[in-house]
Amino acid sequence: MKKIVKVLVVVLLVCALLPGCATMSDQNRTKAEGTGVGAVVGGLLGFAIGGGRGAAIGAAAGAGLGFLVGNEIAKRKQAYASTEDFLDAEIANTQEFNKTAIAYNAKLSKDVTALEKQSKTLRAQYDKGTVDKKVLVAKSDELQKKIDASKKLEDTLAKELEVQTAILADEKKTRPADDQYIVRLQKEVNTLQKNLDKLRDGSTQLAQIDQRLSV
Protein backbone atom coordinates (compact mmCIF):
# COMPACT_ATOMS: atom_id res chain seq x y z
CA MET A 1 0.00 0.00 0.00
CA LYS A 2 2.80 2.39 0.91
CA LYS A 3 4.50 1.65 -2.39
CA ILE A 4 1.28 2.42 -4.27
CA VAL A 5 0.93 5.77 -2.52
CA LYS A 6 4.55 6.66 -3.28
CA VAL A 7 4.01 5.88 -6.94
CA LEU A 8 0.82 7.92 -6.84
CA VAL A 9 2.76 10.97 -5.65
CA VAL A 10 4.98 10.74 -8.72
CA VAL A 11 2.14 9.94 -11.12
CA LEU A 12 -0.02 12.79 -9.86
CA LEU A 13 2.75 15.35 -10.22
CA VAL A 14 3.92 14.13 -13.60
CA CYS A 15 0.41 13.68 -14.94
CA ALA A 16 -0.64 17.09 -13.73
CA LEU A 17 2.14 18.74 -15.68
CA LEU A 18 1.72 16.90 -18.96
CA PRO A 19 -0.77 18.41 -21.42
CA GLY A 20 -3.66 16.12 -22.30
CA CYS A 21 -3.22 13.93 -19.25
CA ALA A 22 -6.79 14.42 -18.14
CA THR A 23 -9.95 16.24 -19.23
CA MET A 24 -11.15 18.45 -16.43
CA SER A 25 -14.87 18.68 -15.80
CA ASP A 26 -14.52 21.31 -13.08
CA GLN A 27 -11.61 23.13 -14.67
CA ASN A 28 -13.37 26.41 -15.24
CA ARG A 29 -14.47 26.83 -11.60
CA THR A 30 -11.19 25.81 -10.05
CA LYS A 31 -9.10 27.62 -12.63
CA ALA A 32 -10.97 30.83 -11.92
CA GLU A 33 -10.20 30.49 -8.21
CA GLY A 34 -6.58 29.81 -8.91
CA THR A 35 -5.97 32.38 -11.61
CA GLY A 36 -2.96 34.54 -10.99
CA VAL A 37 -1.19 32.01 -8.78
CA GLY A 38 1.45 30.43 -10.96
CA ALA A 39 3.97 27.71 -10.32
CA VAL A 40 6.70 26.12 -12.41
CA VAL A 41 8.33 22.81 -11.63
CA GLY A 42 11.40 21.94 -13.68
CA GLY A 43 13.28 18.72 -14.19
CA LEU A 44 12.82 15.31 -12.65
CA LEU A 45 13.55 15.21 -8.95
CA GLY A 46 13.92 12.06 -6.90
CA PHE A 47 15.14 11.50 -3.39
CA ALA A 48 15.79 8.17 -1.68
CA ILE A 49 17.02 8.84 1.81
CA GLY A 50 19.04 6.56 4.08
CA GLY A 51 19.62 3.48 1.96
CA GLY A 52 16.11 3.23 0.63
CA ARG A 53 14.26 4.60 3.66
CA GLY A 54 11.98 7.58 3.35
CA ALA A 55 9.58 8.52 0.58
CA ALA A 56 10.32 9.34 -3.03
CA ILE A 57 9.13 12.56 -4.62
CA GLY A 58 9.04 13.08 -8.34
CA ALA A 59 8.09 16.13 -10.35
CA ALA A 60 8.46 16.51 -14.11
CA ALA A 61 7.87 19.33 -16.54
CA GLY A 62 9.07 20.43 -19.94
CA ALA A 63 11.20 23.54 -20.29
CA GLY A 64 9.08 26.60 -19.65
CA LEU A 65 5.97 24.57 -18.76
CA GLY A 66 3.90 26.23 -16.05
CA PHE A 67 0.56 25.74 -14.38
CA LEU A 68 -1.99 27.68 -12.39
CA VAL A 69 -2.80 26.24 -9.00
CA GLY A 70 -6.46 26.09 -9.97
CA ASN A 71 -5.67 23.98 -13.03
CA GLU A 72 -3.44 21.71 -11.00
CA ILE A 73 -6.17 21.01 -8.46
CA ALA A 74 -8.77 20.39 -11.16
CA LYS A 75 -6.50 17.89 -12.92
CA ARG A 76 -5.88 15.95 -9.74
CA LYS A 77 -9.61 15.75 -8.98
CA GLN A 78 -10.27 13.93 -12.24
CA ALA A 79 -8.86 10.67 -10.91
CA TYR A 80 -11.48 10.38 -8.14
CA ALA A 81 -15.19 9.65 -8.04
CA SER A 82 -15.83 11.80 -4.97
CA THR A 83 -14.37 14.77 -3.18
CA GLU A 84 -13.74 12.58 -0.14
CA ASP A 85 -11.63 10.17 -2.21
CA PHE A 86 -9.74 13.13 -3.63
CA LEU A 87 -9.04 14.56 -0.18
CA ASP A 88 -7.94 11.17 1.15
CA ALA A 89 -5.44 10.95 -1.72
CA GLU A 90 -4.16 14.49 -1.16
CA ILE A 91 -3.68 13.81 2.54
CA ALA A 92 -1.67 10.68 1.71
CA ASN A 93 0.18 12.64 -0.96
CA THR A 94 1.18 15.36 1.51
CA GLN A 95 2.21 12.74 4.07
CA GLU A 96 4.66 11.32 1.52
CA PHE A 97 6.14 14.77 0.91
CA ASN A 98 6.55 15.19 4.66
CA LYS A 99 8.23 11.80 5.11
CA THR A 100 10.73 12.63 2.40
CA ALA A 101 11.35 16.12 3.75
CA ILE A 102 11.91 14.82 7.28
CA ALA A 103 14.39 12.20 6.06
CA TYR A 104 16.18 14.70 3.81
CA ASN A 105 16.40 17.31 6.56
CA ALA A 106 17.84 14.75 8.99
CA LYS A 107 20.58 13.88 6.51
CA LEU A 108 21.15 17.54 5.67
CA SER A 109 21.62 18.36 9.35
CA LYS A 110 24.35 15.73 9.64
CA ASP A 111 25.97 16.98 6.43
CA VAL A 112 25.97 20.57 7.71
CA THR A 113 27.65 19.53 10.96
CA ALA A 114 30.38 17.63 9.11
CA LEU A 115 30.88 20.31 6.45
CA GLU A 116 31.06 23.04 9.09
CA LYS A 117 33.97 21.28 10.75
CA GLN A 118 35.70 20.42 7.46
CA SER A 119 35.38 23.95 6.08
CA LYS A 120 36.86 25.55 9.20
CA THR A 121 39.80 23.14 9.10
CA LEU A 122 40.43 23.68 5.39
CA ARG A 123 40.17 27.44 5.71
CA ALA A 124 42.67 27.50 8.57
CA GLN A 125 45.06 25.28 6.62
CA TYR A 126 44.71 27.43 3.51
CA ASP A 127 45.39 30.62 5.48
CA LYS A 128 48.55 29.00 6.86
CA GLY A 129 49.61 27.94 3.37
CA THR A 130 49.50 24.22 4.09
CA VAL A 131 46.62 23.49 1.71
CA ASP A 132 46.42 24.42 -1.96
CA LYS A 133 43.61 26.58 -3.33
CA LYS A 134 42.35 23.74 -5.52
CA VAL A 135 41.44 21.73 -2.41
CA LEU A 136 39.06 24.46 -1.27
CA VAL A 137 37.66 24.80 -4.78
CA ALA A 138 36.99 21.06 -4.96
CA LYS A 139 35.20 21.11 -1.61
CA SER A 140 33.19 24.15 -2.71
CA ASP A 141 32.13 22.34 -5.89
CA GLU A 142 31.00 19.38 -3.80
CA LEU A 143 29.08 21.71 -1.54
CA GLN A 144 27.41 23.44 -4.46
CA LYS A 145 25.89 20.15 -5.58
CA LYS A 146 24.27 19.78 -2.17
CA ILE A 147 23.02 23.36 -2.36
CA ASP A 148 21.49 22.72 -5.79
CA ALA A 149 19.80 19.52 -4.62
CA SER A 150 18.35 21.28 -1.59
CA LYS A 151 17.07 24.12 -3.75
CA LYS A 152 15.29 21.68 -6.09
CA LEU A 153 13.57 19.95 -3.19
CA GLU A 154 12.76 23.33 -1.65
CA ASP A 155 11.08 24.48 -4.85
CA THR A 156 9.12 21.24 -5.14
CA LEU A 157 7.88 21.40 -1.55
CA ALA A 158 6.96 25.06 -1.95
CA LYS A 159 4.85 24.31 -5.04
CA GLU A 160 3.10 21.43 -3.27
CA LEU A 161 2.45 23.60 -0.22
CA GLU A 162 0.88 26.18 -2.50
CA VAL A 163 -1.42 23.58 -4.03
CA GLN A 164 -2.45 22.03 -0.70
CA THR A 165 -3.07 25.44 0.84
CA ALA A 166 -5.38 26.27 -2.06
CA ILE A 167 -7.22 22.94 -1.67
CA LEU A 168 -7.78 23.71 2.01
CA ALA A 169 -9.05 27.19 1.29
CA ASP A 170 -11.47 25.82 -1.30
CA GLU A 171 -12.80 23.02 0.90
CA LYS A 172 -13.22 25.29 3.91
CA LYS A 173 -15.86 27.20 1.96
CA THR A 174 -18.25 24.25 2.17
CA ARG A 175 -16.97 22.20 5.13
CA PRO A 176 -16.97 23.00 8.85
CA ALA A 177 -13.67 23.67 10.61
CA ASP A 178 -13.92 20.38 12.51
CA ASP A 179 -14.53 18.30 9.39
CA GLN A 180 -12.22 15.26 9.54
CA TYR A 181 -10.77 15.91 6.08
CA ILE A 182 -10.07 19.55 6.86
CA VAL A 183 -8.44 18.66 10.19
CA ARG A 184 -6.25 15.92 8.69
CA LEU A 185 -5.14 17.93 5.68
CA GLN A 186 -4.50 21.03 7.80
CA LYS A 187 -2.23 18.99 10.04
CA GLU A 188 -0.18 17.76 7.08
CA VAL A 189 -0.02 21.23 5.53
CA ASN A 190 1.24 22.70 8.80
CA THR A 191 3.89 19.97 8.99
CA LEU A 192 4.89 20.60 5.38
CA GLN A 193 5.39 24.29 6.15
CA LYS A 194 7.62 23.42 9.12
CA ASN A 195 9.63 20.96 7.03
CA LEU A 196 10.05 23.54 4.28
CA ASP A 197 11.22 26.16 6.79
CA LYS A 198 13.75 23.70 8.21
CA LEU A 199 15.00 22.86 4.74
CA ARG A 200 15.46 26.54 3.97
CA ASP A 201 17.43 26.98 7.19
CA GLY A 202 19.68 24.11 6.15
CA SER A 203 20.19 25.62 2.71
CA THR A 204 21.17 28.92 4.33
CA GLN A 205 23.73 27.14 6.47
CA LEU A 206 25.20 25.45 3.39
CA ALA A 207 25.52 28.81 1.66
CA GLN A 208 27.32 30.24 4.68
CA ILE A 209 29.78 27.34 4.69
CA ASP A 210 30.38 27.85 0.98
CA GLN A 211 31.29 31.49 1.63
CA ARG A 212 33.95 30.36 4.07
CA LEU A 213 35.51 28.26 1.32
CA SER A 214 35.62 31.10 -1.21
CA VAL A 215 39.15 32.08 -2.25
URWO-V934657 format. One record per residue. N is the residue number from 1. RES is the residue in one small letter. PSI is psi in radians with two decimals (* if undefined). Layout:
n/res/psi
N/RES/PSI
N/RES/PSI
//
This chain:
n/res/psi
1/m/-0.78
2/k/-0.69
3/k/-0.67
4/i/-0.75
5/v/-0.69
6/k/-0.73
7/v/-0.65
8/l/-0.66
9/v/-0.83
10/v/-0.82
11/v/-0.76
12/l/-0.77
13/l/-0.73
14/v/-0.82
15/c/-0.70
16/a/-0.41
17/l/-0.02
18/l/2.19
19/p/2.41
20/g/0.12
21/c/-0.61
22/a/2.62
23/t/2.21
24/m/2.01
25/s/-0.57
26/d/0.46
27/q/-0.78
28/n/-0.77
29/r/-0.87
30/t/-0.62
31/k/-0.72
32/a/-0.68
33/e/-0.47
34/g/0.01
35/t/2.39
36/g/-0.21
37/v/1.74
38/g/2.70
39/a/2.48
40/v/2.21
41/v/2.17
42/g/2.52
43/g/3.09
44/l/2.12
45/l/2.21
46/g/2.44
47/f/2.22
48/a/1.94
49/i/2.42
50/g/0.94
51/g/0.70
52/g/-0.19
53/r/2.79
54/g/3.00
55/a/2.83
56/a/2.38
57/i/2.29
58/g/2.49
59/a/2.23
60/a/2.52
61/a/2.61
62/g/2.86
63/a/2.21
64/g/-0.02
65/l/2.30
66/g/2.99
67/f/2.62
68/l/2.55
69/v/-0.70
70/g/-0.74
71/n/-0.71
72/e/-0.79
73/i/-0.78
74/a/-0.69
75/k/-0.73
76/r/-0.62
77/k/-0.43
78/q/-0.38
79/a/-0.06
80/y/2.53
81/a/-0.41
82/s/2.81
83/t/-0.61
84/e/-0.73
85/d/-0.71
86/f/-0.80
87/l/-0.68
88/d/-0.76
89/a/-0.68
90/e/-0.59
91/i/-0.81
92/a/-0.68
93/n/-0.86
94/t/-0.59
95/q/-0.69
96/e/-0.70
97/f/-0.73
98/n/-0.72
99/k/-0.76
100/t/-0.74
101/a/-0.72
102/i/-0.79
103/a/-0.74
104/y/-0.75
105/n/-0.62
106/a/-0.76
107/k/-0.70
108/l/-0.68
109/s/-0.74
110/k/-0.71
111/d/-0.75
112/v/-0.77
113/t/-0.79
114/a/-0.76
115/l/-0.57
116/e/-0.80
117/k/-0.78
118/q/-0.75
119/s/-0.69
120/k/-0.73
121/t/-0.82
122/l/-0.71
123/r/-0.74
124/a/-0.71
125/q/-0.68
126/y/-0.76
127/d/-0.49
128/k/-0.15
129/g/0.28
130/t/-0.10
131/v/2.36
132/d/2.69
133/k/-0.63
134/k/-0.44
135/v/-0.76
136/l/-0.67
137/v/-0.74
138/a/-0.75
139/k/-0.63
140/s/-0.69
141/d/-0.72
142/e/-0.73
143/l/-0.65
144/q/-0.60
145/k/-0.68
146/k/-0.68
147/i/-0.75
148/d/-0.74
149/a/-0.72
150/s/-0.68
151/k/-0.68
152/k/-0.79
153/l/-0.68
154/e/-0.80
155/d/-0.73
156/t/-0.77
157/l/-0.68
158/a/-0.72
159/k/-0.74
160/e/-0.68
161/l/-0.69
162/e/-0.75
163/v/-0.84
164/q/-0.59
165/t/-0.68
166/a/-0.68
167/i/-0.78
168/l/-0.83
169/a/-0.69
170/d/-0.80
171/e/-0.51
172/k/-0.27
173/k/-0.48
174/t/-0.06
175/r/2.56
176/p/2.80
177/a/-0.49
178/d/0.18
179/d/2.37
180/q/-0.62
181/y/-0.71
182/i/-0.80
183/v/-0.78
184/r/-0.78
185/l/-0.66
186/q/-0.70
187/k/-0.79
188/e/-0.63
189/v/-0.73
190/n/-0.71
191/t/-0.69
192/l/-0.69
193/q/-0.75
194/k/-0.73
195/n/-0.66
196/l/-0.75
197/d/-0.72
198/k/-0.69
199/l/-0.74
200/r/-0.65
201/d/-0.74
202/g/-0.70
203/s/-0.67
204/t/-0.72
205/q/-0.70
206/l/-0.74
207/a/-0.66
208/q/-0.66
209/i/-0.71
210/d/-0.64
211/q/-0.63
212/r/-0.51
213/l/-0.13
214/s/2.34
215/v/*
//
